[in-house]
Amino acid sequence: MNQFNKINFNLVPTLWLTMMLFFSSNEARSNSEFNNTPSTEVETLGKLINLPFHPTQVIWQVKEMTSNQPESFGPKDWMLFALLTFEETHFRKILEQSPEQLNPEQSVFWNAEYIFAWFPPTLKEKLVLEGEKYRWSIHTRTAKIFTKSPLLQGYFVPLGDHFQVFLFLYTM
């Protein structure tokens, strides 16, 4: 009987570690707790993306992919939208380290369903309606400086007058 209790006790750390790994990996993949809820928490955002410099202000939102998304996305894929404000020197360093998209002459389109109420007018005015979709009126930049697994795809739009970056990242 004493040996049986000892075996169960020795399994507790293994079970605890297994449960922690399971729940932490699910949290990183689904992010359903943030779905459609804008947040201003810099620390939580820093767990999801790389922040090369500490922003002075953020507002961000996670949205899970829906069935009407392009077929290249899977059912567990999700997107992150963020507006980050930096000090001027940090903003300029981000631009220096982030080239424009590979095909700057190719338009990058934006769906109207992703124009959120928290978008400032300075961001909305950069979107031009063309048919049923919007097009960015300024060149987008590669977002590699902000990517962190699993958010490895996307781009950002610089808003230089306010030292802001609008960031769009997604899983795939």
Rosetta constraint file for C-alpha pairs under 8 A:
AtomPair CA 1 CA 5 HARMONIC 6.61 0.50
AtomPair CA 2 CA 6 HARMONIC 6.44 0.50
AtomPair CA 3 CA 7 HARMONIC 6.41 0.50
AtomPair CA 4 CA 8 HARMONIC 6.52 0.50
AtomPair CA 5 CA 9 HARMONIC 6.20 0.50
AtomPair CA 6 CA 10 HARMONIC 6.23 0.50
AtomPair CA 7 CA 11 HARMONIC 6.40 0.50
AtomPair CA 8 CA 12 HARMONIC 6.68 0.50
AtomPair CA 10 CA 14 HARMONIC 7.71 0.50
AtomPair CA 11 CA 15 HARMONIC 6.13 0.50
AtomPair CA 12 CA 16 HARMONIC 6.01 0.50
AtomPair CA 13 CA 17 HARMONIC 6.07 0.50
AtomPair CA 14 CA 18 HARMONIC 6.15 0.50
AtomPair CA 15 CA 19 HARMONIC 6.15 0.50
AtomPair CA 16 CA 20 HARMONIC 6.19 0.50
AtomPair CA 17 CA 21 HARMONIC 6.21 0.50
AtomPair CA 18 CA 22 HARMONIC 6.17 0.50
AtomPair CA 19 CA 23 HARMONIC 6.15 0.50
AtomPair CA 20 CA 24 HARMONIC 5.97 0.50
AtomPair CA 21 CA 25 HARMONIC 6.10 0.50
AtomPair CA 22 CA 26 HARMONIC 6.33 0.50
AtomPair CA 23 CA 27 HARMONIC 6.16 0.50
AtomPair CA 24 CA 28 HARMONIC 6.39 0.50
AtomPair CA 25 CA 29 HARMONIC 6.40 0.50
AtomPair CA 26 CA 30 HARMONIC 6.15 0.50
AtomPair CA 27 CA 31 HARMONIC 5.73 0.50
AtomPair CA 28 CA 48 HARMONIC 7.89 0.50
AtomPair CA 29 CA 76 HARMONIC 7.24 0.50
AtomPair CA 29 CA 77 HARMONIC 7.90 0.50
AtomPair CA 29 CA 150 HARMONIC 7.63 0.50
AtomPair CA 30 CA 64 HARMONIC 7.82 0.50
AtomPair CA 30 CA 76 HARMONIC 6.67 0.50
AtomPair CA 30 CA 77 HARMONIC 7.91 0.50
AtomPair CA 30 CA 78 HARMONIC 7.61 0.50
AtomPair CA 31 CA 35 HARMONIC 6.72 0.50
AtomPair CA 31 CA 62 HARMONIC 7.33 0.50
AtomPair CA 32 CA 64 HARMONIC 7.31 0.50
AtomPair CA 34 CA 38 HARMONIC 7.61 0.50
AtomPair CA 34 CA 61 HARMONIC 6.87 0.50
AtomPair CA 34 CA 62 HARMONIC 5.72 0.50
AtomPair CA 34 CA 63 HARMONIC 7.67 0.50
AtomPair CA 35 CA 61 HARMONIC 6.99 0.50
AtomPair CA 35 CA 62 HARMONIC 5.04 0.50
AtomPair CA 35 CA 63 HARMONIC 4.90 0.50
AtomPair CA 35 CA 64 HARMONIC 6.48 0.50
AtomPair CA 36 CA 61 HARMONIC 6.18 0.50
AtomPair CA 36 CA 62 HARMONIC 6.07 0.50
AtomPair CA 36 CA 63 HARMONIC 5.59 0.50
AtomPair CA 37 CA 61 HARMONIC 5.89 0.50
AtomPair CA 37 CA 62 HARMONIC 7.22 0.50
AtomPair CA 38 CA 59 HARMONIC 6.45 0.50
AtomPair CA 38 CA 60 HARMONIC 5.41 0.50
AtomPair CA 38 CA 61 HARMONIC 4.61 0.50
AtomPair CA 38 CA 62 HARMONIC 7.71 0.50
AtomPair CA 38 CA 118 HARMONIC 7.92 0.50
AtomPair CA 39 CA 58 HARMONIC 7.92 0.50
AtomPair CA 39 CA 59 HARMONIC 5.47 0.50
AtomPair CA 39 CA 60 HARMONIC 5.35 0.50
AtomPair CA 39 CA 61 HARMONIC 6.28 0.50
AtomPair CA 40 CA 57 HARMONIC 7.46 0.50
AtomPair CA 40 CA 58 HARMONIC 5.31 0.50
AtomPair CA 40 CA 59 HARMONIC 4.58 0.50
AtomPair CA 40 CA 60 HARMONIC 6.52 0.50
AtomPair CA 41 CA 45 HARMONIC 6.36 0.50
AtomPair CA 41 CA 58 HARMONIC 7.17 0.50
AtomPair CA 41 CA 59 HARMONIC 7.58 0.50
AtomPair CA 42 CA 46 HARMONIC 6.08 0.50
AtomPair CA 42 CA 55 HARMONIC 7.64 0.50
AtomPair CA 42 CA 57 HARMONIC 7.70 0.50
AtomPair CA 42 CA 58 HARMONIC 6.46 0.50
AtomPair CA 43 CA 47 HARMONIC 6.68 0.50
AtomPair CA 44 CA 48 HARMONIC 6.91 0.50
AtomPair CA 45 CA 49 HARMONIC 6.23 0.50
AtomPair CA 45 CA 60 HARMONIC 7.71 0.50
AtomPair CA 46 CA 50 HARMONIC 6.09 0.50
AtomPair CA 46 CA 51 HARMONIC 6.02 0.50
AtomPair CA 48 CA 148 HARMONIC 6.70 0.50
AtomPair CA 48 CA 149 HARMONIC 7.95 0.50
AtomPair CA 48 CA 151 HARMONIC 7.58 0.50
AtomPair CA 49 CA 146 HARMONIC 5.75 0.50
AtomPair CA 49 CA 147 HARMONIC 5.56 0.50
AtomPair CA 49 CA 148 HARMONIC 4.97 0.50
AtomPair CA 49 CA 149 HARMONIC 7.85 0.50
AtomPair CA 49 CA 151 HARMONIC 7.13 0.50
AtomPair CA 50 CA 145 HARMONIC 6.97 0.50
AtomPair CA 50 CA 146 HARMONIC 4.52 0.50
AtomPair CA 50 CA 147 HARMONIC 5.64 0.50
AtomPair CA 50 CA 148 HARMONIC 5.65 0.50
AtomPair CA 51 CA 55 HARMONIC 7.83 0.50
AtomPair CA 51 CA 145 HARMONIC 7.85 0.50
AtomPair CA 51 CA 146 HARMONIC 5.94 0.50
AtomPair CA 52 CA 94 HARMONIC 7.88 0.50
AtomPair CA 52 CA 145 HARMONIC 6.85 0.50
AtomPair CA 52 CA 146 HARMONIC 7.00 0.50
AtomPair CA 53 CA 86 HARMONIC 7.69 0.50
AtomPair CA 53 CA 90 HARMONIC 6.46 0.50
AtomPair CA 54 CA 86 HARMONIC 7.31 0.50
AtomPair CA 55 CA 84 HARMONIC 6.13 0.50
AtomPair CA 55 CA 85 HARMONIC 5.49 0.50
AtomPair CA 55 CA 86 HARMONIC 4.68 0.50
AtomPair CA 55 CA 87 HARMONIC 7.30 0.50
AtomPair CA 56 CA 84 HARMONIC 7.70 0.50
AtomPair CA 56 CA 85 HARMONIC 5.61 0.50
AtomPair CA 56 CA 86 HARMONIC 5.42 0.50
AtomPair CA 56 CA 87 HARMONIC 6.90 0.50
AtomPair CA 57 CA 84 HARMONIC 5.98 0.50
AtomPair CA 57 CA 85 HARMONIC 5.11 0.50
AtomPair CA 57 CA 86 HARMONIC 7.25 0.50
AtomPair CA 58 CA 82 HARMONIC 6.99 0.50
AtomPair CA 58 CA 83 HARMONIC 5.63 0.50
AtomPair CA 58 CA 84 HARMONIC 4.58 0.50
AtomPair CA 58 CA 85 HARMONIC 6.27 0.50
AtomPair CA 59 CA 82 HARMONIC 5.75 0.50
AtomPair CA 59 CA 83 HARMONIC 5.39 0.50
AtomPair CA 59 CA 84 HARMONIC 6.77 0.50
AtomPair CA 59 CA 118 HARMONIC 7.88 0.50
AtomPair CA 60 CA 80 HARMONIC 7.17 0.50
AtomPair CA 60 CA 81 HARMONIC 5.48 0.50
AtomPair CA 60 CA 82 HARMONIC 3.99 0.50
AtomPair CA 60 CA 83 HARMONIC 6.16 0.50
AtomPair CA 61 CA 80 HARMONIC 5.79 0.50
AtomPair CA 61 CA 81 HARMONIC 5.29 0.50
AtomPair CA 61 CA 82 HARMONIC 6.39 0.50
AtomPair CA 62 CA 78 HARMONIC 7.07 0.50
AtomPair CA 62 CA 79 HARMONIC 5.66 0.50
AtomPair CA 62 CA 80 HARMONIC 4.50 0.50
AtomPair CA 62 CA 81 HARMONIC 6.38 0.50
AtomPair CA 63 CA 78 HARMONIC 5.73 0.50
AtomPair CA 63 CA 79 HARMONIC 5.25 0.50
AtomPair CA 63 CA 80 HARMONIC 6.42 0.50
AtomPair CA 64 CA 76 HARMONIC 7.38 0.50
AtomPair CA 64 CA 77 HARMONIC 6.37 0.50
AtomPair CA 64 CA 78 HARMONIC 4.15 0.50
AtomPair CA 64 CA 79 HARMONIC 6.16 0.50
AtomPair CA 65 CA 69 HARMONIC 6.43 0.50
AtomPair CA 65 CA 73 HARMONIC 7.46 0.50
AtomPair CA 65 CA 74 HARMONIC 7.77 0.50
AtomPair CA 65 CA 75 HARMONIC 6.72 0.50
AtomPair CA 65 CA 76 HARMONIC 7.25 0.50
AtomPair CA 65 CA 77 HARMONIC 5.72 0.50
AtomPair CA 65 CA 78 HARMONIC 5.09 0.50
AtomPair CA 65 CA 79 HARMONIC 7.01 0.50
AtomPair CA 66 CA 75 HARMONIC 7.44 0.50
AtomPair CA 67 CA 75 HARMONIC 7.66 0.50
AtomPair CA 69 CA 73 HARMONIC 6.91 0.50
AtomPair CA 72 CA 172 HARMONIC 7.50 0.50
AtomPair CA 73 CA 77 HARMONIC 6.17 0.50
AtomPair CA 73 CA 172 HARMONIC 5.78 0.50
AtomPair CA 74 CA 172 HARMONIC 6.95 0.50
AtomPair CA 77 CA 170 HARMONIC 7.28 0.50
AtomPair CA 77 CA 171 HARMONIC 5.24 0.50
AtomPair CA 77 CA 172 HARMONIC 5.94 0.50
AtomPair CA 78 CA 170 HARMONIC 5.71 0.50
AtomPair CA 78 CA 171 HARMONIC 5.67 0.50
AtomPair CA 79 CA 151 HARMONIC 7.83 0.50
AtomPair CA 79 CA 168 HARMONIC 7.22 0.50
AtomPair CA 79 CA 169 HARMONIC 5.71 0.50
AtomPair CA 79 CA 170 HARMONIC 4.17 0.50
AtomPair CA 79 CA 171 HARMONIC 6.55 0.50
AtomPair CA 80 CA 167 HARMONIC 7.72 0.50
AtomPair CA 80 CA 168 HARMONIC 5.79 0.50
AtomPair CA 80 CA 169 HARMONIC 5.17 0.50
AtomPair CA 80 CA 170 HARMONIC 6.08 0.50
AtomPair CA 81 CA 166 HARMONIC 7.37 0.50
AtomPair CA 81 CA 167 HARMONIC 5.69 0.50
AtomPair CA 81 CA 168 HARMONIC 4.81 0.50
AtomPair CA 81 CA 169 HARMONIC 6.70 0.50
AtomPair CA 82 CA 165 HARMONIC 7.90 0.50
AtomPair CA 82 CA 166 HARMONIC 5.67 0.50
AtomPair CA 82 CA 167 HARMONIC 4.99 0.50
AtomPair CA 82 CA 168 HARMONIC 6.66 0.50
AtomPair CA 83 CA 164 HARMONIC 6.73 0.50
AtomPair CA 83 CA 165 HARMONIC 5.71 0.50
AtomPair CA 83 CA 166 HARMONIC 4.49 0.50
AtomPair CA 83 CA 167 HARMONIC 6.25 0.50
AtomPair CA 84 CA 164 HARMONIC 5.44 0.50
AtomPair CA 84 CA 165 HARMONIC 5.21 0.50
AtomPair CA 84 CA 166 HARMONIC 6.45 0.50
AtomPair CA 84 CA 167 HARMONIC 7.70 0.50
AtomPair CA 85 CA 162 HARMONIC 7.39 0.50
AtomPair CA 85 CA 163 HARMONIC 5.81 0.50
AtomPair CA 85 CA 164 HARMONIC 4.33 0.50
AtomPair CA 85 CA 165 HARMONIC 6.51 0.50
AtomPair CA 86 CA 90 HARMONIC 6.04 0.50
AtomPair CA 86 CA 91 HARMONIC 5.55 0.50
AtomPair CA 86 CA 163 HARMONIC 5.69 0.50
AtomPair CA 86 CA 164 HARMONIC 6.22 0.50
AtomPair CA 87 CA 91 HARMONIC 6.14 0.50
AtomPair CA 87 CA 163 HARMONIC 6.74 0.50
AtomPair CA 88 CA 92 HARMONIC 6.20 0.50
AtomPair CA 88 CA 163 HARMONIC 5.84 0.50
AtomPair CA 89 CA 93 HARMONIC 6.30 0.50
AtomPair CA 90 CA 94 HARMONIC 6.24 0.50
AtomPair CA 91 CA 95 HARMONIC 6.46 0.50
AtomPair CA 91 CA 163 HARMONIC 5.71 0.50
AtomPair CA 91 CA 164 HARMONIC 7.28 0.50
AtomPair CA 92 CA 96 HARMONIC 6.23 0.50
AtomPair CA 93 CA 97 HARMONIC 6.24 0.50
AtomPair CA 94 CA 98 HARMONIC 6.14 0.50
AtomPair CA 94 CA 145 HARMONIC 7.57 0.50
AtomPair CA 95 CA 99 HARMONIC 7.24 0.50
AtomPair CA 95 CA 158 HARMONIC 7.90 0.50
AtomPair CA 97 CA 145 HARMONIC 7.44 0.50
AtomPair CA 98 CA 141 HARMONIC 6.19 0.50
AtomPair CA 98 CA 142 HARMONIC 5.85 0.50
AtomPair CA 98 CA 143 HARMONIC 7.01 0.50
AtomPair CA 98 CA 144 HARMONIC 7.44 0.50
AtomPair CA 98 CA 145 HARMONIC 6.96 0.50
AtomPair CA 99 CA 141 HARMONIC 5.74 0.50
AtomPair CA 99 CA 142 HARMONIC 6.10 0.50
AtomPair CA 100 CA 104 HARMONIC 6.52 0.50
AtomPair CA 100 CA 139 HARMONIC 6.63 0.50
AtomPair CA 100 CA 140 HARMONIC 5.94 0.50
AtomPair CA 100 CA 141 HARMONIC 4.08 0.50
AtomPair CA 100 CA 142 HARMONIC 6.01 0.50
AtomPair CA 101 CA 139 HARMONIC 7.39 0.50
AtomPair CA 101 CA 140 HARMONIC 5.91 0.50
AtomPair CA 101 CA 141 HARMONIC 4.93 0.50
AtomPair CA 101 CA 142 HARMONIC 5.39 0.50
AtomPair CA 101 CA 155 HARMONIC 7.80 0.50
AtomPair CA 104 CA 139 HARMONIC 6.07 0.50
AtomPair CA 104 CA 140 HARMONIC 7.51 0.50
AtomPair CA 107 CA 135 HARMONIC 6.40 0.50
AtomPair CA 107 CA 136 HARMONIC 6.99 0.50
AtomPair CA 108 CA 135 HARMONIC 5.72 0.50
AtomPair CA 108 CA 136 HARMONIC 5.96 0.50
AtomPair CA 108 CA 140 HARMONIC 7.64 0.50
AtomPair CA 109 CA 133 HARMONIC 6.41 0.50
AtomPair CA 109 CA 134 HARMONIC 5.46 0.50
AtomPair CA 109 CA 135 HARMONIC 4.29 0.50
AtomPair CA 109 CA 136 HARMONIC 6.39 0.50
AtomPair CA 110 CA 114 HARMONIC 7.33 0.50
AtomPair CA 110 CA 127 HARMONIC 7.89 0.50
AtomPair CA 110 CA 133 HARMONIC 5.92 0.50
AtomPair CA 110 CA 134 HARMONIC 4.87 0.50
AtomPair CA 110 CA 135 HARMONIC 5.81 0.50
AtomPair CA 110 CA 136 HARMONIC 7.31 0.50
AtomPair CA 111 CA 115 HARMONIC 7.47 0.50
AtomPair CA 111 CA 133 HARMONIC 5.32 0.50
AtomPair CA 111 CA 134 HARMONIC 6.17 0.50
AtomPair CA 112 CA 133 HARMONIC 6.41 0.50
AtomPair CA 112 CA 134 HARMONIC 6.77 0.50
AtomPair CA 115 CA 119 HARMONIC 6.80 0.50
AtomPair CA 115 CA 124 HARMONIC 7.70 0.50
AtomPair CA 119 CA 123 HARMONIC 6.26 0.50
AtomPair CA 119 CA 124 HARMONIC 6.56 0.50
AtomPair CA 120 CA 124 HARMONIC 6.46 0.50
AtomPair CA 121 CA 125 HARMONIC 5.97 0.50
AtomPair CA 122 CA 126 HARMONIC 6.97 0.50
AtomPair CA 122 CA 159 HARMONIC 7.48 0.50
AtomPair CA 123 CA 127 HARMONIC 7.34 0.50
AtomPair CA 123 CA 159 HARMONIC 7.35 0.50
AtomPair CA 123 CA 166 HARMONIC 7.75 0.50
AtomPair CA 126 CA 136 HARMONIC 5.71 0.50
AtomPair CA 126 CA 137 HARMONIC 5.21 0.50
AtomPair CA 126 CA 138 HARMONIC 6.68 0.50
AtomPair CA 127 CA 134 HARMONIC 5.68 0.50
AtomPair CA 127 CA 135 HARMONIC 5.46 0.50
AtomPair CA 127 CA 136 HARMONIC 4.78 0.50
AtomPair CA 127 CA 137 HARMONIC 5.90 0.50
AtomPair CA 128 CA 134 HARMONIC 5.21 0.50
AtomPair CA 128 CA 135 HARMONIC 5.17 0.50
AtomPair CA 128 CA 136 HARMONIC 6.34 0.50
AtomPair CA 128 CA 137 HARMONIC 6.30 0.50
AtomPair CA 129 CA 133 HARMONIC 5.96 0.50
AtomPair CA 129 CA 134 HARMONIC 4.31 0.50
AtomPair CA 129 CA 135 HARMONIC 6.34 0.50
AtomPair CA 130 CA 134 HARMONIC 5.57 0.50
AtomPair CA 130 CA 135 HARMONIC 6.65 0.50
AtomPair CA 136 CA 140 HARMONIC 7.69 0.50
AtomPair CA 138 CA 157 HARMONIC 7.56 0.50
AtomPair CA 139 CA 157 HARMONIC 7.11 0.50
AtomPair CA 140 CA 155 HARMONIC 6.24 0.50
AtomPair CA 140 CA 156 HARMONIC 5.66 0.50
AtomPair CA 140 CA 157 HARMONIC 4.97 0.50
AtomPair CA 140 CA 158 HARMONIC 7.54 0.50
AtomPair CA 141 CA 155 HARMONIC 5.48 0.50
AtomPair CA 141 CA 156 HARMONIC 5.30 0.50
AtomPair CA 141 CA 157 HARMONIC 6.31 0.50
AtomPair CA 141 CA 158 HARMONIC 7.87 0.50
AtomPair CA 142 CA 154 HARMONIC 7.02 0.50
AtomPair CA 142 CA 155 HARMONIC 4.79 0.50
AtomPair CA 142 CA 156 HARMONIC 6.49 0.50
AtomPair CA 143 CA 147 HARMONIC 6.40 0.50
AtomPair CA 143 CA 153 HARMONIC 7.57 0.50
AtomPair CA 143 CA 154 HARMONIC 5.92 0.50
AtomPair CA 143 CA 155 HARMONIC 4.45 0.50
AtomPair CA 143 CA 156 HARMONIC 5.71 0.50
AtomPair CA 143 CA 167 HARMONIC 7.47 0.50
AtomPair CA 143 CA 169 HARMONIC 7.72 0.50
AtomPair CA 144 CA 152 HARMONIC 7.51 0.50
AtomPair CA 144 CA 155 HARMONIC 7.90 0.50
AtomPair CA 147 CA 151 HARMONIC 5.77 0.50
AtomPair CA 147 CA 152 HARMONIC 5.13 0.50
AtomPair CA 147 CA 153 HARMONIC 7.36 0.50
AtomPair CA 147 CA 169 HARMONIC 7.52 0.50
AtomPair CA 148 CA 152 HARMONIC 6.02 0.50
AtomPair CA 150 CA 170 HARMONIC 7.91 0.50
AtomPair CA 150 CA 171 HARMONIC 5.64 0.50
AtomPair CA 150 CA 172 HARMONIC 7.94 0.50
AtomPair CA 151 CA 169 HARMONIC 5.77 0.50
AtomPair CA 151 CA 170 HARMONIC 5.07 0.50
AtomPair CA 151 CA 171 HARMONIC 4.81 0.50
AtomPair CA 151 CA 172 HARMONIC 7.98 0.50
AtomPair CA 152 CA 169 HARMONIC 6.88 0.50
AtomPair CA 152 CA 170 HARMONIC 6.60 0.50
AtomPair CA 152 CA 171 HARMONIC 6.25 0.50
AtomPair CA 152 CA 172 HARMONIC 7.90 0.50
AtomPair CA 153 CA 169 HARMONIC 5.50 0.50
AtomPair CA 153 CA 170 HARMONIC 5.37 0.50
AtomPair CA 153 CA 171 HARMONIC 6.42 0.50
AtomPair CA 153 CA 172 HARMONIC 7.45 0.50
AtomPair CA 154 CA 167 HARMONIC 7.78 0.50
AtomPair CA 154 CA 168 HARMONIC 5.44 0.50
AtomPair CA 154 CA 169 HARMONIC 4.30 0.50
AtomPair CA 154 CA 170 HARMONIC 6.12 0.50
AtomPair CA 155 CA 167 HARMONIC 6.20 0.50
AtomPair CA 155 CA 168 HARMONIC 5.56 0.50
AtomPair CA 155 CA 169 HARMONIC 6.55 0.50
AtomPair CA 156 CA 165 HARMONIC 6.37 0.50
AtomPair CA 156 CA 166 HARMONIC 5.40 0.50
AtomPair CA 156 CA 167 HARMONIC 4.30 0.50
AtomPair CA 156 CA 168 HARMONIC 5.93 0.50
AtomPair CA 157 CA 165 HARMONIC 5.72 0.50
AtomPair CA 157 CA 166 HARMONIC 5.08 0.50
AtomPair CA 157 CA 167 HARMONIC 6.54 0.50
AtomPair CA 158 CA 163 HARMONIC 7.56 0.50
AtomPair CA 158 CA 164 HARMONIC 6.09 0.50
AtomPair CA 158 CA 165 HARMONIC 4.64 0.50
AtomPair CA 158 CA 166 HARMONIC 6.41 0.50
AtomPair CA 159 CA 163 HARMONIC 5.99 0.50
AtomPair CA 159 CA 164 HARMONIC 4.96 0.50
AtomPair CA 159 CA 165 HARMONIC 5.84 0.50
AtomPair CA 159 CA 166 HARMONIC 7.48 0.50
AtomPair CA 160 CA 164 HARMONIC 6.32 0.50
